[in-house]
């Protein structure tokens, strides 16, 4: 995107990703905006690869590890922004509709050596490695290995506004401001609602993903950059939100994040009750039951300090289908499940069982299975009672094409 910042093509403002329009790994509400818009404007923004565009095909895992160690306290993400929206004030919400996503033609997935303590299972995977991918954008696929094809489903891993507190904050943990939410449903055509905490909101995006599994268990998705992320941005006046909400064509999504996955679930329950009280006639005492039996609730991430869960609530007029939570293999999915009073324990057991199963059945190394699960595994919540919580992990069989 070789154009000056703020140039307009038709009714769309252009925001290229340069050293002047990006930050590596931090948010700061004192950062001067790189672009000013009005409510109702559109922007086509570029994003960079991680570490200020230094994660490129051919860079070794040793070099990636060195980069991480040399820059403590900040995230690996390169974020474009901030964008100032003139009408936005604290107590409002920002309505961000994702109109178009065009990824670059390549990406990467990596896990660091276990001694860094990163990823879901650093103690079980002492060796780091990096995979690079070239995308077939026409077919929206990439090859993980010969005979294994991963579908592309690009979305922004980071999309968020400035928090109220002054100072510089790592991009790693998400929060009520959005940020590194890693909700893989935020694809083209989706709308994200973000609470506004400072004048002008200050909107950023980065950590661009080409594909990601629920949980993002080895720490990364298929990390890429976007040649274009086109957003339609509106201010919803006097609409305060405690946490972001997400709207797809068929569902509303509520979210919950906390350092403790069990507390994240409690936040999700509370947010779902509030949303349903505002939009549907459903008795509050029925919410937990419906989350466990009818709504489709999933784990977004477990590796970014703050753990995340979300719940997909069908819109009115959309047929309510019981969520698929298999206890064992089906014709279309490999499946594992685990239960515990502690949601993190259930997730750990179900996810590691899937890694072991795929490694054994497909004759892959456990490290490669760990990577593939980070890109493709679907982690769904089942029972969510205090005494018993269950996680069901699914992997599509059609990834294997030969």
N, C-alpha and C positions, 0 to 999 in steps of 0.2 A: 504494500500500500504506500506508494511513493507520492504522498500528497502532504501539504502543510496541515498542521493541527487545526481543526475547526472548519476546514474547507467543506463546502456543501456540494453534494451531487444530487440534484433534484431537491427532495425534502430531507435528505439524510446527511448529518454531520459526519465528518471523517476524523477518526482518532488513531493515528499510527502508533505503533509501539516503538519507542526510542528510549535512549538513556534519560531523556528529559521527561518522558511521560510514564515511566515505570519506576517501581521500587522493588528491591529484592528482599522479600521476606518480612516486611513490616507494614503495619498500618499506623497512621498518626493523624489525629484530627486537626493538627496545625499545618499539615502539608498543603501548600497552595494548590488550588485546583488547576488542572491542565486544560479543562474545557468547561464552559458554562452553557447550560441548556435551560430551556423553559419547559414546563409541564406540557406533555404532548409531543415533544421533539423525538426524533429518531437519531441514533448514533450507530455508525459502523466502526467498531473498534478492532484493533489487532491485539494479539497477546504474544508473549514470548515463551520459549521453553524455560524450564527451571534454571535457577542459578544464573539469571541474566543472559539466557540463551547459550550457556556453556554446555548444557547436556545435549550433545549432538552425536549422531551415529559414529561409532569408533572410539568414543571416550570410554576408558576402562573403568571397572568398578573400583579399582584402587584410586583413580583420579576423582571419581565421584565421592568416595569416602573422605579423601583429603579435603575436598571442597566443604563437606559438611562439618568436619572437625575444625576447619579454619574460620568458620563463621558461626560460632555458638550464639544462641539467644534469638536467632531469626529463623524464619521458615525458609524452605528451599524455593518457594513459589516466587515467580516474578509477576507482579500485578500491575495492570494498566489503570491509570487514574491518578487522583480522584476526579470525578465529574461532579460539578456543583449544579444542583437543580434549583432555580431561583425561588420558586414558591414554597419549597420544602422547609418545614419548621418542626421542632420537637413536638411530639403528639400527633403528627401526621404519619401516613404510611406511603412508601414508594411502591408503585405498581410497575414492575419491570417485565415486559413481555418479550420473550426470546423469539424473534422473527426468523432468524437465519443463522446457521452455523456452518462455516467452511473450514475444516481443519487443514493443517499442512499435510504433506504426503507421507510423513514418517512420525514415529514416536518411540518411546522406551518404557520398559518396566524394570525395576531393580529392587533388590533387598540388600541392606547393608550387612556387614559381618555382625554376628551375634553379640559381640562385646559392646557394640553401641547401644544395645537394649531397645532396638526399634523393630516395628512390626509386631504381629500378634504372638509369634513364637520365636523370639530371638534366641532363647536357650536351646531350642531344638534344631536351629539352623545356624551353626557357627560360621558357615561360608557365605560370603556375599556373591552376587552375580548380577549381570545386567543383560537384558534381551533388547534388541532393536528390531523395529518392525517397519516395513514399507506397506502402505495402504493401497488397496484397490478401491478408489473412491467411487467408481461407477457401480461396483457390486456392494460397496459398504462392508468390506471384509478385510481381514489381514491374516497371514499365515503365522501361527504360533510355532509350528514345526511341520515337517512333511506329514500330511494327512490330518492336521488339526487346524481348522479354520475358525477364527473368532469374529463374530459380527461386530461391526462398528456402531456405536450409539453415542455420538459426541455430546458432551455437556460441560458447562463450566463447574469445575470442582470448587472454585472460590467465586462467590458473588456476594458482595456485602457492602454495608455502609460504615461510616465512622462510628465508633462507640462514643459514649458521652465523656468518658474519662480522658484527661489529657495525657500525653506521653506516647512513646513508641512501643507497639505491641507486636509480637510475633504473629505471622499469618497462620501458624499451625493450628491453634485451638479455635473452633467455631464458637458461636454464642448467640445471644438474642439479636445481635447485629447481622447475623448471617455469617459471611466469611467462608471458611473451609468446611462447608456442610457435607460435601461429597454425596449428595442425594442423586442417584443416577437417573431419576425420573425427570430431571430438569433439562429435558431435551428441547429441540426446536419445536415451537408451538406452545411451550409451557409459559405460565406467568408466575413470577415470584413476588410476593408481598413482603416488604421489609419495614420494620419500625424505624422511624427517623429520630435520631438522638441529638443532632446538631443542625444548626442553620445550613441549608443547602444540601443536607443529607450526606454528601461526599460518597460517591459510588465507585467501587473498584471491581475488576474481575481478573482472574488468572487461573493458574493451576488447571489448565485446559486438558480435558480428558477425551480420548477417542473411544474408550470402553473401560468399564469398571464392574467388578463384582460387588455385591453387598458385603460390607465389612472391610474391603480393601486390605486384605489380611497381611500381605507381605510388605505393606507400607505404601505402595504405589499402584496406580492404575496403568493404562497405557497413556503415559504422559506425552502431550503434544503441545502444539500452539495453534491458535486460530488465525487464519488469514483474514477471516471476517466473523465477528460476533455482532450481529445487528440487533439492537434493542430498541423497543418503543417504551419510553419512560413517562409515567404520569404520576402526579401527586394526588393522593386521596386525603383531602383535608379532614382534620379532626377524627381520624380513624386510628386510634392508638392500638398497637399490638404488643403483646408480651414477647412473642416469638414469631419468626417468619412463618408464613403459610405459602403453599404452592398449589397452583391450579393447573390441571391438565384438561384435555377435552372431555374426559369422562369422570375425573375424580378430583376431590380436594385432599391435600396432604397436610396433616399436622405433624409437628416435629418435637423432639425432646433431646437435649444434650446435657451431659454432666460428666465429671471425672469418673463417677461410679455408674455403670450401665444400669443398675437397678434404680438409681435416682433419675437417670434419663428416662426410664420407663414411666416413673411416677409423674414426671413433667409431661410426658406424652399423654398419659391418661387425663391429666388436668386440662391440657390444651384441647384434647378431643372433646371433653365434656363442655368446655366453654364454646367451642365451635358449634357443636350440635345444639346447644341451648340457643345460640344465635340464629341457626339456620333450619333446624328440623325439630319436629315434635317427637322427641325421644326422652323417656324418663331417665334421669341421671343414673339411677341404680342399674339401668340396662346397658350402660356404656361399656363397662368392663367385659360383660358377657358378649356383646356384639364385636368388640375388638378381638376377642379370643376365638370367635366362631364364624363371624360373617365378614368383617372388614379384613383387609389384607395389610397386616402390619409387619414391618421388616427392620432389619438392622442396617443402618447406613454405613457406619464405620466404627472400628474399635481400636484404631492405631494413632489417632491424632490428639492424644492427651484427653480431650473431651470425647466421650463415646456418644454415638447418636443412634436414635431410632425414629421411624416415621410410620404413619398409618395412612392408608389410602381409603378414603371414604367415598363411595359412589355418589355421583350427583343425582338429584331428583330426576326420575325418568330413565336412569340407567339401571338395567336389570341387576339385582343384587345376587351375585353368585358366591357360593361358599368358597373361601380361599383354599387353594391346594396346599396341604401340609402333609406330605406322605411320610409314613414311618419306615417304608422300605422302597426298594427300586420299583419304578413303574416302566411301562413301555417307552416313555419319552425321557425319563430322568433317572440319573443316579441319585440316590437319596441317603442321607444319614439324619439322625435326630438324637437329642439328649435332653434330659430334664434335671433340674436342680432348683432348690430355693434361691440360688444365686444365678442371675441371668448370665453373668460373665463366664461362670463355670460351664453352664449349658452350651454357650456359644463356643467356648474353647474345645469342649469334648466333641461337639457335632462337627466343627470345622476341621479338627485334626483327624477325626475318623474319615472325613471325605478325602483329605490329602493322602492318607494311607491307602484308602480304597482305590483311588485313581492311580496312584503310583504302582500298586500291585497289579491291577487289572489291565492297565494300559502299558505296563512295562516302561514306566518313566522313572527318572530319579525323583526322590521326594522333593528336592529343591525345585525341579521343574514343575512338579505338581503344585507346590506352594505358589509359584508364580502364576500358573494357569488358573488356580482357584481365586487368586486376587483379582483376576480379570473377568471371571465368568460365573462364580458361585452366587447363588441367590440364597440369602439367609433370612428365614421367615419366623416370626414369633407365633407360637401356639398358645399354650396355657400361660396366663400372666398373673396367677394368684400369688399371694405372698408366700405360700407354702410350696408352690410348685410353678416353675417357669420352664417352658420348653422352646427349643430352637430346632428348626427343620432346615437342613441345607440341601439344595438341589443343584444339579449340574446337567445341562441339556446333553443328551446323547448325540445330537446331530452336530456337535463340534467336530466329531471324528468323521471325516469324509471319505475314508478308505479303509 
